[in-house]
Amino acid sequence: MITTTTTMPFPNELWMHVFEELDSPNDLAAVVRTNKRFKSLGIRVLYRHIIWSDPLRFIKNHPFLQGNNGLRSVVRSLTLGISTATSQIDRIEQISRARAIINLSGEITSLHRPNRTHEARVLDEIGIASPVDFLASGNVTDTMYNHALTFTNLRDLTFNSMVLPDSFYEFVHRFPALNKLAIENCTPPLRPQFTDLHPRDLPITELTIVGLRGRRDPRELRAFAEGKQLRVIRFDWTCYIYKHFCEHPIPAAHNNWLPGFVVVLPPGVNNLPPLQTLQIPDVSPPPQLFPPSHNDPPVPSPHIHTIDVKFPTQKSWQSYVSEPHDNLINPFVEFLVKCPHITNLRIRNYLPWLRLPDTALPNLTSYQGPLTTIKSVVSGPRRLKHLSVRDPAGGLPALEKALKDIEAAGCGADLDTLSVFIGWWDDEILYAVLHHFNNLKRLEILYKEGDPTEEMVLGMGAHFFGLMPHLWSVRVFKVMPPGVDNVGSAADNLGARGYPHRSVRIALGEYIGVEGPERSELDDTEFEEAKLGTASSSSSSSSSRVGWTQEPEEDNLRELIHAWNRYCPVLREVQLKAGYVWRRAGPDDVWTQRPTKVNRVRNAGFEEA
């Protein structure tokens, strides 16, 4: 038992580091209740990361924060998710199903909602469910934003699942030390207020804009990508940030503004038809929310080294993307050409094609994307160190072609890491990888359907991994969609019992391209959760197919991996089931199982334990 007397010789800085290593806020809260010294130290760590997503909890917590001014300087991360009640609740999709309004006194005013049972059921089935149950009155949100402005050392600001406030464009400028800005699953401001501050002057180095709701044109939000210090940009198809730098200007004679739409001239077209034939109403141009950019057209930051873009799924491209593909892909290529210092490019979901000039992305070392883009990326002088192929609709023939393209381009000799996620397992995959890339250091093969044979699993060490002299990390396992029991993995083929997995609540973020509850594709969000083993429910797998006696999975896997030691002395890391990885420090060390976790920004898509 730790007592106050035994802890006194340790300096406060040491205890602060210990408390920072606690992953669970509940554990940290328990430490704070231990004694007065731990309370004074631990509470500063506990309040470094604040989440205000429930107006009732905010009202309950606000008096404590207001009475402890010393905590204002310790807050480093703030997540806001409280929307203000407006007179147009029914017209705003994200808050249209809210049940009540919370006042600063704690009084709850119920909202009369029309009977939309069928509509709510359909939205829930396709993943477009409103997470907002309670709205806040104006005095509650005013108090929240005013108190947030007292966090002088704030580094990380996230807006999540809310309607952005009208003062949003000025509010984000009030944090001089801000480093990361994220806008996730939000509706843009309804009546944005004018500000004389431009987003390019923000000190942020990381920008995330994904899952925008509503129908307002996101041109103002795209302007945040002009930040002079930006290093990392993440966005999806709800806000094509790259268009901010690549859209062609509209001729003055046709510069009439149509609310919610941007007129973009296709390549080769210099003139538009007469306005009379277009029948565009003569309306006044929108007021500028902030001063215009000094650069025309705007120029991206020269410091950008990571681009993470999420395009629609393959099904959505085929059925729901009405804009010509050239109008989406060509500006994206043009944007990449303007960012020569990119070292890490991640294209999630699907892209029909990609044609990169040989001079584009000369410093690229890490790439993740679908099979349709591999040939273009590996061509030219680019020398990749880390390659991650994500194509759940692909199979062995397409993968084999991509591997040949990589080898023909001369990238195979420089490649350290290869990660593959395809739809169907085939034993020939390992033969193809060994044939083309036997100098790999890290190998990851993930699949949705099928399983390696028992002979293949037992012989992986001797016949494949042992023939790769530099290989120290191997991950081969099935990625299961949400709600499906995790059976049939390599571990299950050895008669192991499946670990109990908790059910997962998926925040799909897929607002287009989904027709019903059955989805054949594995969305990238679901994919990351499935890799961690959190997308499967509690289950046990049968060993009758293989005929082995049932043993605890941990012992079974240890024996399997231990048999590889003779052929793979360099091997240090093995994963054969989602959620758990085996590691050892050296050839004489014992293998130890640990849970995996995702590192949000990484080069090659591997987890860390």
SVG drawing of the C-alpha trace seen along z (x, -y; Angstrom):
<svg xmlns="http://www.w3.org/2000/svg" viewBox="-47 -43 66 77">
<polyline fill="none" stroke="black" stroke-width="0.4" points="0.0,0.0 1.3,-3.5 1.2,-5.9 1.9,-9.6 5.2,-9.0 6.6,-6.6 5.7,-9.0 7.2,-12.1 10.8,-11.5 9.6,-11.4 9.4,-14.8 6.1,-16.1 7.4,-15.9 8.0,-12.1 4.5,-11.5 3.0,-13.7 4.8,-11.4 3.3,-8.3 -0.2,-9.7 0.1,-10.6 0.7,-7.0 -2.7,-6.0 -4.9,-5.2 -8.2,-5.2 -9.8,-8.4 -11.5,-6.3 -8.1,-5.0 -6.8,-8.6 -9.9,-9.7 -9.3,-6.9 -5.7,-8.1 -7.0,-11.7 -9.1,-10.4 -6.1,-8.7 -4.6,-11.7 -4.3,-15.5 -0.9,-15.4 -2.2,-13.0 -5.3,-15.2 -3.3,-18.4 -1.1,-16.6 -3.5,-14.2 -6.3,-16.6 -4.0,-18.7 -3.5,-15.6 -7.2,-14.7 -8.2,-18.1 -5.6,-18.2 -8.2,-16.7 -11.8,-18.0 -14.8,-16.8 -18.0,-18.8 -20.6,-16.8 -23.5,-16.7 -25.0,-20.0 -26.2,-18.4 -22.7,-17.3 -21.3,-20.6 -23.7,-22.5 -22.8,-20.1 -19.0,-20.4 -18.8,-24.1 -19.0,-25.5 -16.0,-23.3 -13.9,-24.6 -15.0,-28.2 -13.9,-27.8 -10.4,-26.4 -8.7,-29.1 -5.5,-27.2 -6.8,-24.5 -7.3,-27.0 -3.6,-26.8 -3.3,-23.0 -6.0,-22.2 -4.3,-21.0 -7.1,-19.3 -10.8,-20.4 -13.6,-18.5 -16.8,-20.3 -20.1,-18.6 -22.9,-20.7 -25.2,-22.4 -27.2,-25.6 -31.0,-25.4 -32.3,-27.4 -35.7,-28.3 -35.0,-26.0 -34.4,-22.7 -36.7,-20.7 -34.7,-22.0 -31.3,-21.0 -30.8,-17.3 -28.2,-16.8 -30.4,-18.1 -33.9,-17.5 -34.4,-14.6 -33.4,-16.3 -35.7,-15.7 -35.1,-18.6 -33.4,-21.9 -31.2,-22.4 -31.0,-25.7 -28.2,-27.0 -30.2,-26.4 -30.5,-22.8 -34.2,-23.1 -35.2,-20.8 -37.6,-22.0 -39.1,-19.2 -39.4,-19.5 -42.5,-18.3 -41.3,-16.1 -43.6,-15.0 -44.1,-11.3 -41.2,-10.2 -40.8,-6.6 -40.4,-5.2 -37.9,-7.9 -35.9,-7.4 -35.7,-3.6 -34.5,-4.0 -31.9,-6.5 -30.7,-4.3 -30.4,-1.3 -28.2,-3.1 -26.1,-4.8 -27.4,-8.4 -28.5,-8.6 -28.5,-11.9 -26.5,-11.5 -27.9,-14.7 -30.5,-14.1 -30.2,-17.4 -29.6,-20.9 -28.3,-23.8 -29.9,-27.1 -28.0,-30.2 -26.9,-31.1 -25.4,-27.6 -23.3,-27.7 -22.3,-31.3 -21.0,-30.2 -19.2,-27.2 -17.5,-29.2 -16.5,-32.0 -15.0,-29.5 -13.2,-27.8 -11.5,-31.0 -9.8,-31.0 -7.8,-27.9 -4.7,-29.8 -2.4,-26.8 -4.9,-24.9 -3.1,-22.8 -5.9,-20.5 -9.4,-21.7 -12.0,-19.3 -15.6,-20.0 -17.5,-16.7 -21.1,-15.9 -22.6,-19.4 -23.8,-22.4 -20.8,-24.8 -21.5,-28.2 -22.0,-31.3 -18.9,-32.8 -16.8,-29.7 -14.5,-31.5 -13.4,-34.0 -13.5,-31.6 -10.8,-29.4 -8.4,-32.4 -8.6,-33.0 -6.1,-30.3 -2.5,-31.4 -0.9,-28.0 -3.4,-25.9 -1.7,-23.1 -4.5,-20.7 -7.9,-21.7 -10.5,-18.9 -14.0,-19.3 -15.7,-15.9 -19.3,-15.1 -20.5,-18.7 -22.9,-21.0 -21.2,-24.3 -22.4,-27.6 -25.9,-28.5 -25.3,-32.3 -21.6,-32.8 -20.4,-36.0 -17.9,-38.2 -14.3,-38.3 -11.2,-40.3 -9.0,-37.3 -8.1,-34.9 -7.7,-31.1 -4.2,-31.2 -2.9,-33.0 -3.8,-30.2 -0.8,-28.5 -2.2,-25.0 0.0,-22.3 -2.7,-19.6 -6.2,-20.0 -9.0,-17.5 -12.3,-18.1 -14.5,-15.0 -18.1,-14.1 -19.6,-17.5 -23.4,-17.5 -26.0,-19.8 -26.0,-21.4 -24.0,-24.6 -21.1,-24.9 -17.9,-24.3 -15.8,-26.9 -15.1,-28.8 -14.0,-25.7 -11.6,-24.8 -9.8,-28.1 -8.4,-26.6 -6.1,-24.6 -4.2,-27.9 -2.6,-27.7 1.1,-28.7 2.3,-26.2 0.2,-23.1 2.0,-19.8 -0.9,-17.3 -4.2,-17.5 -7.1,-15.0 -10.3,-15.4 -13.0,-13.4 -15.5,-13.8 -17.8,-16.1 -15.1,-18.8 -12.7,-18.4 -10.0,-20.7 -7.8,-20.4 -10.4,-22.2 -9.6,-25.3 -6.2,-25.4 -7.2,-24.1 -10.6,-25.5 -10.4,-27.7 -11.7,-31.3 -15.0,-32.2 -15.0,-34.9 -16.2,-38.2 -19.1,-38.3 -20.4,-35.1 -19.5,-35.7 -23.1,-35.7 -23.4,-33.9 -25.8,-31.0 -26.3,-30.1 -24.8,-26.7 -23.1,-26.1 -19.7,-26.8 -19.4,-27.0 -16.3,-25.2 -15.2,-25.4 -14.2,-21.9 -10.7,-21.6 -10.7,-23.1 -13.8,-25.2 -13.2,-28.9 -16.7,-30.3 -20.0,-29.6 -23.3,-29.7 -25.3,-33.0 -26.8,-33.5 -30.3,-33.7 -30.1,-30.1 -28.7,-29.0 -31.6,-30.9 -29.4,-31.8 -31.2,-34.4 -29.5,-37.7 -28.7,-37.8 -26.1,-39.7 -22.8,-38.0 -22.4,-36.6 -20.6,-38.7 -17.0,-37.8 -16.6,-36.1 -12.9,-37.0 -10.5,-39.0 -9.6,-37.5 -6.4,-35.6 -3.2,-37.5 -2.5,-34.7 -4.6,-34.2 -5.0,-31.3 -4.2,-30.2 -1.0,-28.3 -0.8,-25.3 1.7,-25.4 5.3,-24.4 5.5,-22.3 2.8,-19.8 4.2,-16.3 1.1,-14.1 -2.2,-14.0 -5.0,-11.7 -8.0,-11.8 -11.1,-9.6 -12.9,-9.3 -16.4,-7.6 -16.6,-3.8 -16.5,-1.9 -20.2,-1.4 -20.7,-5.1 -18.5,-6.0 -20.6,-3.8 -24.1,-4.9 -24.0,-8.2 -21.1,-10.4 -22.9,-12.6 -19.9,-14.9 -17.7,-13.7 -14.7,-11.8 -12.3,-14.1 -13.6,-17.0 -12.7,-15.3 -9.5,-13.5 -7.6,-15.9 -7.8,-18.8 -6.5,-16.3 -3.5,-15.4 -2.9,-19.1 -3.0,-19.7 -0.4,-16.9 1.9,-18.5 1.7,-21.7 2.9,-19.8 6.4,-18.5 7.4,-17.8 4.7,-15.2 6.3,-12.1 3.1,-10.3 0.0,-9.9 -3.1,-8.0 -6.0,-7.4 -8.8,-5.6 -11.8,-3.8 -11.7,-3.8 -10.4,-5.9 -11.2,-4.8 -7.8,-5.8 -4.8,-8.1 -2.3,-9.5 0.6,-11.1 3.2,-13.0 6.7,-11.5 7.8,-14.8 5.0,-14.7 5.7,-13.7 9.5,-13.3 9.9,-12.8 7.1,-10.3 8.2,-7.4 4.9,-6.0 1.7,-5.3 -1.6,-3.7 -4.3,-3.3 -6.4,-1.0 -5.0,1.3 -6.1,-1.0 -3.6,-3.6 -0.5,-1.5 1.0,-1.5 0.9,-5.3 2.4,-5.9 5.3,-3.5 6.3,-4.8 8.8,-7.6 11.7,-8.4 9.7,-7.8 11.3,-5.3 8.8,-4.0 9.8,-2.5 6.3,-1.7 3.4,-0.5 -0.1,0.3 -2.6,1.7 -6.2,1.4 -8.6,2.9 -11.4,5.1 -12.9,5.7 -9.6,7.0 -8.4,10.5 -5.2,12.4 -5.0,11.6 -5.2,7.8 -2.8,8.1 -0.3,10.1 -0.5,7.5 0.2,4.7 3.2,6.6 4.6,7.0 4.2,3.3 6.0,2.5 8.9,4.8 9.1,3.5 9.3,-0.1 12.3,0.8 10.6,0.1 10.9,3.7 14.5,3.4 13.8,0.3 10.6,1.5 10.8,2.2 7.1,2.6 4.3,4.2 0.7,4.2 -2.1,5.8 -5.8,5.8 -7.9,7.7 -11.3,9.3 -10.4,13.0 -7.6,15.1 -5.6,17.3 -2.5,19.3 -0.8,18.1 -0.6,14.6 2.4,15.6 4.1,17.2 3.7,14.0 5.0,11.8 8.0,14.1 8.8,14.1 8.7,10.4 9.9,9.0 12.1,11.3 13.9,8.4 10.9,7.1 11.2,6.1 7.5,5.9 4.7,7.8 1.0,7.5 -1.7,9.5 -5.4,8.9 -8.4,10.4 -12.2,10.5 -13.2,13.9 -11.6,17.4 -8.9,18.9 -5.4,20.3 -5.3,24.0 -3.9,25.9 -0.8,26.9 -0.2,23.3 -0.5,22.0 1.9,24.6 4.4,24.1 4.4,20.3 7.6,20.1 9.6,22.6 8.5,22.1 7.9,18.3 9.0,16.1 12.2,18.0 13.2,17.3 13.0,13.5 16.3,12.8 15.3,9.3 11.7,10.0 11.0,9.1 7.2,8.3 4.5,10.6 0.7,10.0 -1.7,12.3 -5.3,12.4 -8.9,11.9 -10.7,8.6 -14.3,9.1 -17.1,6.6 -19.1,5.3 -21.5,7.7 -19.9,10.8 -18.2,13.3 -14.5,13.5 -14.2,17.2 -12.1,18.7 -8.9,16.8 -5.5,18.5 -5.7,19.1 -9.2,20.6 -7.8,23.0 -5.7,24.5 -8.7,25.3 -8.3,22.2 -11.2,20.7 -12.1,17.1 -11.6,14.3 -14.8,12.6 -15.1,9.4 -17.3,6.4 -19.8,5.2 -19.0,2.0 -21.0,-1.1 -20.0,-2.2 -19.9,-5.9 -20.2,-5.2 -19.7,-8.6 -21.0,-7.2 -23.8,-9.5 -23.9,-8.5 -23.7,-5.2 -25.6,-3.1 -28.9,-1.5 -29.7,0.5 -28.4,2.3 -26.5,4.9 -23.2,3.6 -20.8,5.6 -17.9,3.2 -15.9,2.7 -15.7,-1.1 -12.3,-2.4 -13.6,-3.4 -14.9,0.2 -11.7,1.6 -9.6,-0.2 -11.9,1.1 -11.9,4.6 -8.1,4.7 -8.2,4.0 -10.6,6.9 -13.4,4.6 -15.9,5.3 -16.8,8.8 -19.2,10.0 -18.6,12.6 -18.2,16.0 -16.3,19.3 -15.1,21.1 -15.3,24.8 -12.2,26.9 -14.0,29.7 -13.0,28.5 -9.3,29.0 -9.7,31.8 -7.3,30.4 -8.1,30.7 -9.5,27.4 -6.9,25.6 -6.8,22.0 -5.9,19.8 -2.9,18.2 -1.2,21.5 -2.0,22.8 -0.6,19.7 2.5,19.7 3.3,23.2 2.8,22.4 5.0,19.3 7.6,21.0 7.9,23.6 8.9,20.8 12.0,19.8 14.2,22.4 13.5,20.9 12.9,17.2 15.5,16.1 15.1,12.4 11.3,12.4 10.2,10.2 6.5,9.6 3.6,11.9 -0.1,11.4 -2.5,14.1 -5.7,12.7 -7.3,9.3 -6.8,7.4 -3.7,9.2 0.0,9.3 2.9,11.5 6.3,9.9 9.7,10.9 12.9,8.8 15.4,11.3 15.9,14.8 16.2,16.2 13.3,14.3 9.8,15.8 6.8,14.7 4.4,12.4 0.9,11.5 -0.3,7.9 -3.4,6.0 -3.0,3.8 -3.9,0.2 -3.9,-2.2 -1.5,-5.0 -3.5,-7.7 -0.7,-9.0 1.6,-6.2 3.7,-5.4 2.4,-2.0 -0.8,-1.2 0.5,1.0 -0.7,0.9 1.4,0.4 1.1,2.3"/>
</svg>
